Amino acid sequence: MAIINKALIDYPFLADMYLDAYFPEHLVDKGKAILEDLCETIERKKPQSLDDLYELTHAATEEFNELAGEFEEEDSEIETAARDAIGADFVTIAEAYGFDADPEELIAPRDW
C-alpha cells in the first residue's frame, strides 16, 4: 500500500536527520519507513478520534524506541535534533489527516 494523502505523498520525512552525518542513513531510512507505515495504517484504519490516533502513533513511537538501540550501536543516538525532527513529522502526519493533536501525546511512550 502507498500513502494516498496528497500532503504526505512526497513529504520529506526526517529531512533534517538525512542532512546530518551523525545519523546513519540506513537507520534514518528505517525511521522514515516507520512514519510511512504510520500514514498507511491511518489511511487503512481511519481513526475517528484522537484516542484512536494516539493508539496508532504510540505503536509507531514504540518502534522508534526499538530503533534507538540500533542508533546507539552505531555511535549515534536519537537526541535533541532527532527528537525534534521525529516529533515534528508526527505532528505533520496528524494535521494532514485532520487531527489537532497534542504533540507530546503523539509520542508519549518515547524513551528517547
Summary of the structure (lengths in Angstrom):
residues: 112
radius of gyration: 13.3
end to end distance: 29.1
largest distance: 40.3
contacts: 322
relative contact order: 0.19
helix: 62%
strand: 0%
